Amino acid sequence: MRGSDYVVKRVLFAIGTVFVAVTLNFVLFRSLSGDAVSALRCRTCTQDFKEFQRRELGLDKSKWEQYKIYLVDLAHGDMGRSLRTEEPVRSILWEPIKNTLPMVALGTLFSIVFGIATGVIAAWRRGTAADKGALWGGLAFYSMAPQWLGLVIVLYLAGWLGLPTSGVKDPTLGILSDPSAIEVVVDRLEHMILPALTLGLVIFGQYTLIVRSAMLETLGEDYVLTSRAKGLSNWATVWKHGFRNAMLPVITLVALSLGFIIGGAITVEYVFSYPGIGLLIVEAIDQRDYPVLQAAFLLLTLSVILFNLLADLLYFRLDPRVTE
């Protein structure tokens, strides 16, 4: 298979998956009992008002007509309006997404660096206490529920570190004087450290296990044994021949996990009251704000599809055997 054929095939498959995800997102929210209007909670929501809302949202039309309207609106970037605030959903999602992305990026960076370091050490010192500590530590953190670990960090670590446990910024910052750019950045970092640390600790274990397994497989290859026979030092062998050739599954894991990490941040943001996409989803569930939920779930699904496509393209770039 030629390289261009492979890329076109994967892109077309991703586009087809997006269409399926969009369709399922439409069907699932309309398979629930009632509809978005019947779930409204207000004293002034009379029957006439609810009927008016159904007409405004197009819920009085057939499902097929609603589906066509849904596709046309999505094609124009229209995700509807919030039932609670009546603001466009797209503008409601923008600020939480801006808060979630740097926090997830920081947690991912921590997990990659820490996971790769412990995985390399575990493979290098196979069978030693360092290997067992890295292996069991990675498994322990990987098995923990993010919300439980977040609560433990809030109760036992936040006070000792002197870091905030809620919000995205200090509410008193800028009241008495205009803060500098450095002060704003430091304040944002302080507020995202604990939720990012929670995410990073939960997912670093998978990087440890993958790196350790890939390193052990690579270190058993003939060319590694030859380098050792030629007198190359143990660390040089691990770094030059083992680590570089074991990076393919790690790079793929990074691309695959990023989409799921964004969805996994929901419970972490709820624990830390961090105003990101996860906390917005929880609030939308409590308020039965179906347009916001539908748009948020669609974005999370699209992020998984996008990063899966990136993983496929990375495989094609790094390993020519995929086109054979």
TORKOL-4160 file (C-alpha; in steps of 0.2 Angstrom, whole numbers, padded with zeros to 4 digits, m for minus):
324
<pt num="1" X="0000" Y="0000" Z="0000"/>
<pt num="2" X="0007" Y="0017" Z="m0005"/>
<pt num="3" X="0009" Y="0030" Z="0009"/>
<pt num="4" X="m0004" Y="0042" Z="0001"/>
<pt num="5" X="m0017" Y="0028" Z="0000"/>
<pt num="6" X="m0014" Y="0024" Z="0018"/>
<pt num="7" X="m0016" Y="0043" Z="0023"/>
<pt num="8" X="m0032" Y="0045" Z="0013"/>
<pt num="9" X="m0039" Y="0029" Z="0020"/>
<pt num="10" X="m0037" Y="0034" Z="0038"/>
<pt num="11" X="m0044" Y="0051" Z="0035"/>
<pt num="12" X="m0059" Y="0044" Z="0026"/>
<pt num="13" X="m0061" Y="0032" Z="0040"/>
<pt num="14" X="m0060" Y="0046" Z="0053"/>
<pt num="15" X="m0073" Y="0057" Z="0043"/>
<pt num="16" X="m0085" Y="0042" Z="0043"/>
<pt num="17" X="m0082" Y="0040" Z="0062"/>
<pt num="18" X="m0086" Y="0058" Z="0065"/>
<pt num="19" X="m0103" Y="0056" Z="0055"/>
<pt num="20" X="m0107" Y="0041" Z="0066"/>
<pt num="21" X="m0103" Y="0050" Z="0082"/>
<pt num="22" X="m0113" Y="0065" Z="0076"/>
<pt num="23" X="m0128" Y="0054" Z="0073"/>
<pt num="24" X="m0127" Y="0044" Z="0089"/>
<pt num="25" X="m0125" Y="0060" Z="0099"/>
<pt num="26" X="m0142" Y="0066" Z="0091"/>
<pt num="27" X="m0150" Y="0049" Z="0094"/>
<pt num="28" X="m0145" Y="0046" Z="0112"/>
<pt num="29" X="m0152" Y="0062" Z="0118"/>
<pt num="30" X="m0168" Y="0060" Z="0110"/>
<pt num="31" X="m0170" Y="0042" Z="0116"/>
<pt num="32" X="m0172" Y="0048" Z="0134"/>
<pt num="33" X="m0190" Y="0049" Z="0141"/>
<pt num="34" X="m0197" Y="0066" Z="0139"/>
<pt num="35" X="m0187" Y="0080" Z="0130"/>
<pt num="36" X="m0176" Y="0095" Z="0134"/>
<pt num="37" X="m0191" Y="0106" Z="0138"/>
<pt num="38" X="m0200" Y="0094" Z="0150"/>
<pt num="39" X="m0185" Y="0094" Z="0161"/>
<pt num="40" X="m0186" Y="0113" Z="0164"/>
<pt num="41" X="m0186" Y="0117" Z="0182"/>
<pt num="42" X="m0194" Y="0134" Z="0186"/>
<pt num="43" X="m0210" Y="0141" Z="0194"/>
<pt num="44" X="m0215" Y="0151" Z="0179"/>
<pt num="45" X="m0213" Y="0136" Z="0166"/>
<pt num="46" X="m0232" Y="0135" Z="0162"/>
<pt num="47" X="m0238" Y="0122" Z="0149"/>
<pt num="48" X="m0240" Y="0137" Z="0136"/>
<pt num="49" X="m0222" Y="0142" Z="0139"/>
<pt num="50" X="m0216" Y="0124" Z="0137"/>
<pt num="51" X="m0225" Y="0122" Z="0121"/>
<pt num="52" X="m0217" Y="0139" Z="0115"/>
<pt num="53" X="m0200" Y="0132" Z="0119"/>
<pt num="54" X="m0203" Y="0116" Z="0110"/>
<pt num="55" X="m0208" Y="0126" Z="0094"/>
<pt num="56" X="m0192" Y="0137" Z="0096"/>
<pt num="57" X="m0181" Y="0121" Z="0098"/>
<pt num="58" X="m0190" Y="0112" Z="0084"/>
<pt num="59" X="m0195" Y="0098" Z="0095"/>
<pt num="60" X="m0213" Y="0098" Z="0088"/>
<pt num="61" X="m0206" Y="0092" Z="0071"/>
<pt num="62" X="m0203" Y="0074" Z="0067"/>
<pt num="63" X="m0186" Y="0066" Z="0072"/>
<pt num="64" X="m0180" Y="0065" Z="0054"/>
<pt num="65" X="m0183" Y="0084" Z="0052"/>
<pt num="66" X="m0175" Y="0087" Z="0068"/>
<pt num="67" X="m0160" Y="0077" Z="0062"/>
<pt num="68" X="m0158" Y="0087" Z="0046"/>
<pt num="69" X="m0159" Y="0104" Z="0056"/>
<pt num="70" X="m0146" Y="0097" Z="0068"/>
<pt num="71" X="m0134" Y="0093" Z="0054"/>
<pt num="72" X="m0137" Y="0110" Z="0045"/>
<pt num="73" X="m0134" Y="0119" Z="0061"/>
<pt num="74" X="m0118" Y="0109" Z="0065"/>
<pt num="75" X="m0112" Y="0113" Z="0047"/>
<pt num="76" X="m0114" Y="0131" Z="0051"/>
<pt num="77" X="m0105" Y="0130" Z="0068"/>
<pt num="78" X="m0122" Y="0132" Z="0078"/>
<pt num="79" X="m0123" Y="0121" Z="0093"/>
<pt num="80" X="m0140" Y="0128" Z="0099"/>
<pt num="81" X="m0144" Y="0139" Z="0114"/>
<pt num="82" X="m0143" Y="0135" Z="0133"/>
<pt num="83" X="m0160" Y="0131" Z="0141"/>
<pt num="84" X="m0154" Y="0140" Z="0157"/>
<pt num="85" X="m0146" Y="0156" Z="0150"/>
<pt num="86" X="m0152" Y="0156" Z="0132"/>
<pt num="87" X="m0134" Y="0160" Z="0127"/>
<pt num="88" X="m0126" Y="0151" Z="0112"/>
<pt num="89" X="m0119" Y="0135" Z="0117"/>
<pt num="90" X="m0103" Y="0138" Z="0108"/>
<pt num="91" X="m0099" Y="0154" Z="0118"/>
<pt num="92" X="m0103" Y="0145" Z="0134"/>
<pt num="93" X="m0091" Y="0131" Z="0130"/>
<pt num="94" X="m0076" Y="0142" Z="0125"/>
<pt num="95" X="m0071" Y="0148" Z="0142"/>
<pt num="96" X="m0071" Y="0131" Z="0150"/>
<pt num="97" X="m0061" Y="0123" Z="0136"/>
<pt num="98" X="m0048" Y="0137" Z="0138"/>
<pt num="99" X="m0047" Y="0132" Z="0157"/>
<pt num="100" X="m0046" Y="0113" Z="0154"/>
<pt num="101" X="m0033" Y="0112" Z="0140"/>
<pt num="102" X="m0018" Y="0120" Z="0150"/>
<pt num="103" X="m0023" Y="0110" Z="0165"/>
<pt num="104" X="m0024" Y="0094" Z="0155"/>
<pt num="105" X="m0008" Y="0098" Z="0146"/>
<pt num="106" X="0001" Y="0101" Z="0162"/>
<pt num="107" X="m0005" Y="0084" Z="0169"/>
<pt num="108" X="0000" Y="0075" Z="0153"/>
<pt num="109" X="0017" Y="0082" Z="0153"/>
<pt num="110" X="0020" Y="0077" Z="0171"/>
<pt num="111" X="0014" Y="0059" Z="0167"/>
<pt num="112" X="0024" Y="0058" Z="0151"/>
<pt num="113" X="0040" Y="0064" Z="0159"/>
<pt num="114" X="0038" Y="0054" Z="0176"/>
<pt num="115" X="0031" Y="0039" Z="0167"/>
<pt num="116" X="0045" Y="0038" Z="0154"/>
<pt num="117" X="0059" Y="0040" Z="0168"/>
<pt num="118" X="0052" Y="0027" Z="0179"/>
<pt num="119" X="0049" Y="0015" Z="0165"/>
<pt num="120" X="0067" Y="0017" Z="0159"/>
<pt num="121" X="0074" Y="0015" Z="0176"/>
<pt num="122" X="0063" Y="m0001" Z="0179"/>
<pt num="123" X="0069" Y="m0009" Z="0163"/>
<pt num="124" X="0087" Y="m0004" Z="0166"/>
<pt num="125" X="0087" Y="m0011" Z="0184"/>
<pt num="126" X="0076" Y="m0026" Z="0180"/>
<pt num="127" X="0073" Y="m0037" Z="0195"/>
<pt num="128" X="0079" Y="m0024" Z="0208"/>
<pt num="129" X="0070" Y="m0014" Z="0221"/>
<pt num="130" X="0069" Y="0001" Z="0209"/>
<pt num="131" X="0060" Y="m0010" Z="0196"/>
<pt num="132" X="0048" Y="m0017" Z="0208"/>
<pt num="133" X="0045" Y="0000" Z="0216"/>
<pt num="134" X="0041" Y="0008" Z="0199"/>
<pt num="135" X="0030" Y="m0007" Z="0193"/>
<pt num="136" X="0019" Y="m0008" Z="0208"/>
<pt num="137" X="0019" Y="0011" Z="0211"/>
<pt num="138" X="0013" Y="0013" Z="0193"/>
<pt num="139" X="0000" Y="0000" Z="0195"/>
<pt num="140" X="m0006" Y="0007" Z="0211"/>
<pt num="141" X="m0009" Y="0024" Z="0204"/>
<pt num="142" X="m0016" Y="0018" Z="0188"/>
<pt num="143" X="m0030" Y="0008" Z="0198"/>
<pt num="144" X="m0035" Y="0023" Z="0208"/>
<pt num="145" X="m0051" Y="0033" Z="0204"/>
<pt num="146" X="m0047" Y="0051" Z="0200"/>
<pt num="147" X="m0060" Y="0058" Z="0211"/>
<pt num="148" X="m0054" Y="0048" Z="0226"/>
<pt num="149" X="m0036" Y="0053" Z="0223"/>
<pt num="150" X="m0041" Y="0071" Z="0221"/>
<pt num="151" X="m0050" Y="0070" Z="0238"/>
<pt num="152" X="m0034" Y="0063" Z="0246"/>
<pt num="153" X="m0024" Y="0077" Z="0239"/>
<pt num="154" X="m0036" Y="0090" Z="0245"/>
<pt num="155" X="m0036" Y="0083" Z="0263"/>
<pt num="156" X="m0018" Y="0078" Z="0265"/>
<pt num="157" X="m0007" Y="0087" Z="0253"/>
<pt num="158" X="m0015" Y="0104" Z="0248"/>
<pt num="159" X="m0013" Y="0112" Z="0265"/>
<pt num="160" X="0005" Y="0106" Z="0267"/>
<pt num="161" X="0010" Y="0113" Z="0250"/>
<pt num="162" X="0000" Y="0129" Z="0253"/>
<pt num="163" X="m0009" Y="0128" Z="0236"/>
<pt num="164" X="m0028" Y="0132" Z="0232"/>
<pt num="165" X="m0040" Y="0118" Z="0231"/>
<pt num="166" X="m0054" Y="0127" Z="0220"/>
<pt num="167" X="m0056" Y="0139" Z="0207"/>
<pt num="168" X="m0045" Y="0145" Z="0192"/>
<pt num="169" X="m0039" Y="0161" Z="0200"/>
<pt num="170" X="m0038" Y="0171" Z="0216"/>
<pt num="171" X="m0054" Y="0181" Z="0218"/>
<pt num="172" X="m0044" Y="0195" Z="0227"/>
<pt num="173" X="m0031" Y="0197" Z="0213"/>
<pt num="174" X="m0032" Y="0214" Z="0205"/>
<pt num="175" X="m0044" Y="0222" Z="0217"/>
<pt num="176" X="m0031" Y="0234" Z="0225"/>
<pt num="177" X="m0019" Y="0235" Z="0210"/>
<pt num="178" X="m0017" Y="0229" Z="0193"/>
<pt num="179" X="m0008" Y="0213" Z="0193"/>
<pt num="180" X="0007" Y="0210" Z="0182"/>
<pt num="181" X="0007" Y="0196" Z="0168"/>
<pt num="182" X="0019" Y="0186" Z="0179"/>
<pt num="183" X="0008" Y="0187" Z="0194"/>
<pt num="184" X="m0007" Y="0181" Z="0183"/>
<pt num="185" X="0002" Y="0167" Z="0176"/>
<pt num="186" X="0009" Y="0161" Z="0193"/>
<pt num="187" X="m0009" Y="0162" Z="0200"/>
<pt num="188" X="m0016" Y="0152" Z="0186"/>
<pt num="189" X="m0002" Y="0139" Z="0188"/>
<pt num="190" X="m0005" Y="0138" Z="0207"/>
<pt num="191" X="m0024" Y="0134" Z="0204"/>
<pt num="192" X="m0021" Y="0121" Z="0191"/>
<pt num="193" X="m0006" Y="0111" Z="0199"/>
<pt num="194" X="m0017" Y="0100" Z="0210"/>
<pt num="195" X="m0030" Y="0095" Z="0197"/>
<pt num="196" X="m0016" Y="0092" Z="0185"/>
<pt num="197" X="m0006" Y="0082" Z="0198"/>
<pt num="198" X="m0021" Y="0071" Z="0201"/>
<pt num="199" X="m0023" Y="0068" Z="0182"/>
<pt num="200" X="m0004" Y="0065" Z="0180"/>
<pt num="201" X="m0003" Y="0053" Z="0194"/>
<pt num="202" X="m0017" Y="0042" Z="0188"/>
<pt num="203" X="m0011" Y="0041" Z="0170"/>
<pt num="204" X="0008" Y="0040" Z="0173"/>
<pt num="205" X="0007" Y="0022" Z="0177"/>
<pt num="206" X="0002" Y="0017" Z="0160"/>
<pt num="207" X="0017" Y="0026" Z="0153"/>
<pt num="208" X="0028" Y="0017" Z="0165"/>
<pt num="209" X="0022" Y="0000" Z="0160"/>
<pt num="210" X="0022" Y="0003" Z="0142"/>
<pt num="211" X="0040" Y="0010" Z="0142"/>
<pt num="212" X="0046" Y="m0004" Z="0153"/>
<pt num="213" X="0039" Y="m0017" Z="0142"/>
<pt num="214" X="0045" Y="m0009" Z="0126"/>
<pt num="215" X="0062" Y="m0006" Z="0133"/>
<pt num="216" X="0064" Y="m0024" Z="0139"/>
<pt num="217" X="0059" Y="m0030" Z="0122"/>
<pt num="218" X="0071" Y="m0019" Z="0113"/>
<pt num="219" X="0086" Y="m0023" Z="0125"/>
<pt num="220" X="0084" Y="m0041" Z="0121"/>
<pt num="221" X="0087" Y="m0038" Z="0102"/>
<pt num="222" X="0103" Y="m0044" Z="0094"/>
<pt num="223" X="0110" Y="m0027" Z="0090"/>
<pt num="224" X="0109" Y="m0022" Z="0108"/>
<pt num="225" X="0118" Y="m0038" Z="0113"/>
<pt num="226" X="0131" Y="m0034" Z="0100"/>
<pt num="227" X="0134" Y="m0016" Z="0107"/>
<pt num="228" X="0137" Y="m0023" Z="0124"/>
<pt num="229" X="0149" Y="m0036" Z="0117"/>
<pt num="230" X="0159" Y="m0022" Z="0109"/>
<pt num="231" X="0161" Y="m0014" Z="0126"/>
<pt num="232" X="0148" Y="0000" Z="0125"/>
<pt num="233" X="0143" Y="0005" Z="0143"/>
<pt num="234" X="0127" Y="m0001" Z="0150"/>
<pt num="235" X="0119" Y="0017" Z="0151"/>
<pt num="236" X="0124" Y="0021" Z="0133"/>
<pt num="237" X="0116" Y="0005" Z="0127"/>
<pt num="238" X="0100" Y="0009" Z="0136"/>
<pt num="239" X="0099" Y="0027" Z="0130"/>
<pt num="240" X="0106" Y="0026" Z="0112"/>
<pt num="241" X="0099" Y="0009" Z="0107"/>
<pt num="242" X="0085" Y="0004" Z="0119"/>
<pt num="243" X="0076" Y="0021" Z="0123"/>
<pt num="244" X="0076" Y="0028" Z="0105"/>
<pt num="245" X="0069" Y="0012" Z="0097"/>
<pt num="246" X="0056" Y="0009" Z="0111"/>
<pt num="247" X="0048" Y="0027" Z="0108"/>
<pt num="248" X="0036" Y="0021" Z="0095"/>
<pt num="249" X="0023" Y="0014" Z="0107"/>
<pt num="250" X="0025" Y="0028" Z="0119"/>
<pt num="251" X="0022" Y="0041" Z="0105"/>
<pt num="252" X="0006" Y="0032" Z="0100"/>
<pt num="253" X="0000" Y="0030" Z="0118"/>
<pt num="254" X="0002" Y="0049" Z="0120"/>
<pt num="255" X="m0009" Y="0052" Z="0105"/>
<pt num="256" X="m0022" Y="0040" Z="0110"/>
<pt num="257" X="m0023" Y="0045" Z="0128"/>
<pt num="258" X="m0025" Y="0064" Z="0125"/>
<pt num="259" X="m0043" Y="0062" Z="0119"/>
<pt num="260" X="m0048" Y="0051" Z="0134"/>
<pt num="261" X="m0039" Y="0062" Z="0146"/>
<pt num="262" X="m0050" Y="0077" Z="0142"/>
<pt num="263" X="m0065" Y="0066" Z="0146"/>
<pt num="264" X="m0057" Y="0059" Z="0162"/>
<pt num="265" X="m0055" Y="0077" Z="0168"/>
<pt num="266" X="m0073" Y="0078" Z="0172"/>
<pt num="267" X="m0072" Y="0070" Z="0190"/>
<pt num="268" X="m0056" Y="0079" Z="0194"/>
<pt num="269" X="m0063" Y="0096" Z="0189"/>
<pt num="270" X="m0078" Y="0093" Z="0200"/>
<pt num="271" X="m0068" Y="0088" Z="0215"/>
<pt num="272" X="m0057" Y="0104" Z="0214"/>
<pt num="273" X="m0072" Y="0115" Z="0208"/>
<pt num="274" X="m0061" Y="0119" Z="0193"/>
<pt num="275" X="m0071" Y="0129" Z="0180"/>
<pt num="276" X="m0067" Y="0118" Z="0165"/>
<pt num="277" X="m0077" Y="0108" Z="0153"/>
<pt num="278" X="m0079" Y="0094" Z="0166"/>
<pt num="279" X="m0087" Y="0105" Z="0179"/>
<pt num="280" X="m0098" Y="0112" Z="0165"/>
<pt num="281" X="m0104" Y="0095" Z="0161"/>
<pt num="282" X="m0108" Y="0091" Z="0179"/>
<pt num="283" X="m0118" Y="0107" Z="0181"/>
<pt num="284" X="m0127" Y="0104" Z="0165"/>
<pt num="285" X="m0133" Y="0087" Z="0171"/>
<pt num="286" X="m0139" Y="0095" Z="0187"/>
<pt num="287" X="m0149" Y="0108" Z="0177"/>
<pt num="288" X="m0155" Y="0097" Z="0163"/>
<pt num="289" X="m0147" Y="0108" Z="0151"/>
<pt num="290" X="m0147" Y="0096" Z="0136"/>
<pt num="291" X="m0140" Y="0107" Z="0122"/>
<pt num="292" X="m0125" Y="0111" Z="0133"/>
<pt num="293" X="m0123" Y="0092" Z="0137"/>
<pt num="294" X="m0125" Y="0087" Z="0119"/>
<pt num="295" X="m0112" Y="0099" Z="0112"/>
<pt num="296" X="m0100" Y="0095" Z="0126"/>
<pt num="297" X="m0101" Y="0076" Z="0123"/>
<pt num="298" X="m0099" Y="0079" Z="0104"/>
<pt num="299" X="m0083" Y="0089" Z="0107"/>
<pt num="300" X="m0076" Y="0075" Z="0119"/>
<pt num="301" X="m0080" Y="0062" Z="0106"/>
<pt num="302" X="m0072" Y="0072" Z="0092"/>
<pt num="303" X="m0056" Y="0075" Z="0102"/>
<pt num="304" X="m0055" Y="0056" Z="0104"/>
<pt num="305" X="m0057" Y="0053" Z="0085"/>
<pt num="306" X="m0045" Y="0067" Z="0081"/>
<pt num="307" X="m0031" Y="0060" Z="0092"/>
<pt num="308" X="m0034" Y="0043" Z="0086"/>
<pt num="309" X="m0031" Y="0049" Z="0068"/>
<pt num="310" X="m0015" Y="0058" Z="0074"/>
<pt num="311" X="m0009" Y="0041" Z="0081"/>
<pt num="312" X="m0012" Y="0032" Z="0065"/>
<pt num="313" X="m0003" Y="0046" Z="0055"/>
<pt num="314" X="0011" Y="0045" Z="0068"/>
<pt num="315" X="0013" Y="0026" Z="0065"/>
<pt num="316" X="0014" Y="0029" Z="0047"/>
<pt num="317" X="0027" Y="0042" Z="0049"/>
<pt num="318" X="0038" Y="0032" Z="0062"/>
<pt num="319" X="0035" Y="0014" Z="0056"/>
<pt num="320" X="0036" Y="0011" Z="0037"/>
<pt num="321" X="0030" Y="m0007" Z="0040"/>
<pt num="322" X="0012" Y="m0001" Z="0042"/>
<pt num="323" X="0010" Y="0001" Z="0023"/>
<pt num="324" X="0018" Y="m0016" Z="0019"/>
